[in-house]
Amino acid sequence: MIALLRNEWKAQQPFFWLSVFVGLFGLKSLFDLDSMGGSVATTFNAWVRGGVDFMGHLQWFLIPFTLGLTLLPRERDEGTIEFLDALPCSRTQVFAAKLIMAILAIAPITIIGNGCHWVGHWANADSFDRSWHVPTMAKAMLLEWFTLVVSLCLGMGLSFFRRFAWLVLGLLFSIWMALNAAGLRGVERFHLLSTFDYRFRNFDLVVPWENLQALYSLAGVSLVVAYVWFLCDGDTFQRWGRAFREWRFRGCAIGFGMVGMGLVWIVIFITYSVQNGEELSEVAADQNAPEVREVVSDPRAVKREAGGYIFLYSGENEAIAEGLIALAPRVHDTVAGFFGREPVSGLVADLESTTRHNVAATANWKRVNLNLAYSKDPDELAAVLGHETTHVYIDLTGGDRIKDRFAATRWFHEGLASYVEYRFFRPLARIAEQHKIAAYASERQSVALEEIMNTGYWAARYDANLVYPLGHVFSEALVQVGGDEAPRKVVAALGNESRSSRLAAYDWWREACQEAGIDFSAVASAYYGLLKQYATIDYKAFVDSIPRLSARVKKTQATIILEPVIVGTLPPRSKLICQVRSQEDDSASEIQYLSLSPKGDFVIPRNKLTGRRFSYQMGLMMKETALPLFEPWREAQF
């Protein structure tokens, strides 16, 4: 057996070195580290941003598939097939030696590639994430290796078609595409590159077991076909071929086979056309029908009702979800009681959403979105649930008018939700996370209510997320002046549709407070007073410790380089960050978030920006604040 392995190693060396060469392409990513974040999930997503990189991973399929095509026919091409049975070893041993060495020959592709992943994560590690994430890295390497083995086995199974193997592969791929387009259940699991589409849950890489089972059934069938062919190759196949050529009905058999394949294609085409037409009809009918919102749960998800919520989550998250579900009744009762209402029922809580904070446009659907990956601590998740539930009750109490004037109410929407979150569901000491940011904003940026009430104006000049702590302080001032009933009274007054929608935001707020029996001037005075107290007394030392940040802009032919300029000293365990936008009205998804490159600067390709001007914000990420601390937006030209 050792001699067989040695001979196979000599024969497969070209593929081994080709695998090493392809794996080394991963080194290119190490020159692009500035686009990656600090966490292992972000590092992986930087490699496969936007889903599966089909062209990038196609070579990972072609190399093992081509190797599989050459393994078994090589014996016939070299004229050694007739002598195999005379060797002191069985054909099974020869087959096993070929398979073992082929699996090892393609290993460098994934070992070197994931080694680059690992180095990339190590280079980006910071005080927020110093773990090596060995289980995640090992899972990724094994997933990719298994996929390479599937491609290898498929090539071995088709190798007896010789030069027609690629034609057969194309035919099989066409059939797969047709069945997938026809919506046949389970066909999508046979996508050979699906395992490269990384998915993370609770900071861990999710193994797509269903896809692996489908792919390994394909690999098993291919291996059986290859093994049987290899055992019978020689005199046996020649006898079978001669018998088929002499069979008088061979023409009829071939004709029936072609007609049958044509009928299969026609049935698939008709089925797909009918289903597609029905879907289009349903869409058209839905567009003309009255709006009805209902919850359609994923059949693979767990659905639990507790405390007026309908929780949706995967079974893999059962343990984490149970802790949150146990606290749900108290959370819901507390929020509803704060608004003076009975708890509503049927409030959907999607526990696997990708967003932490809800937005008003979906809050009035009686739906809140959380992500269990945010934390494994039930108390922490309960605080976020309280925040999201507050959004729902603001919309239930204020109605559509608050949504219609969202630009003038977003700061209060988020601020009141943060107030409820920190007052009722977090330890008292944690409130400093909000107060420190508000104190920093009070000293370094504008905190004028006239500006905060105009979301577009505010976001064009300052960090849009400051509405959370500043709205929080305003809610504190509102309760200080009018008591615990003041927020719900103001929310109800804001929803009064009799008030003119043409009023300026500041006047609109003043009239709403007057209708609620609240002195708006007193609330504004209390708001500015609290900010002054936080900035000059309670957290003065913290504000003074934050350095002034700006950047020196340099340009190359292909990139824009931002060199940090720091006036002062960086606090311990802080991290410099930067965000860049092309236009003032860019949405959050259009803003480019950068991390420090190994050279200590921020680099962004020119083709990521549009126009001849751009804006940037320098900031600090710190563990003692709930959000990063950003300087105002600065404009630069290139």
Secondary structure, 3 states (H helix, E strand, C coil): CHHHHHHHHHHHHHHHHHHHHHHHHHHHHHHHHHHCCCCHHHHHHHHCCCCCCHHHHHHHHHHHHHHHHHHCHHHHHCCCHHHHHHCCCCHHHHHHHHHHHHHHHCHHHHHHHHHHHHHHHHHHCECCECCCCHHHHHHHHHHHHHHHHHHHHHHHHHHHHHHHHHHHHHHHHHHHHHHHHCCCCCHHHHCCCHHHCCCEECCEECCCHHHHHHHHHHHHHHHHHHHHHHHHCCHHHHHHHHHHHHCCCHHHHHHHHHHHHHHHHHHHHHHHHHHHHHHHHHHHHHHHCCCCCCCCCCCCEEEEEECCEEEEEEHHHHHHHHHHHHHHHHHHHHHHHHCCCCCCCCEEEECECCCCCCCHHHHCCCEEECEHHHCCCHHHHHHHHHHHHHHHHHHHHHCHHHHHCHHHHHHHHHHHHHHHHHHHCCCHHHHHHHHHHHHHHHHHCCCCHHHHCCHHHHHHHCCHHHHHHHHHHHHHHHHHHHCCCHHHHHHHHHCCCCCCCCCCHHHHHHHHHHHCCCCHHHHHHHHHHHHHHHHHHHCHHHHHHCCEEEEEEEECCCEEEEEEEEECCCCCCCEEEEEEECCCCCCHHHCEEEECCCCCCEEEEHHHCCCCEEEEEEEEECCCCCCCEECCCEEEEC
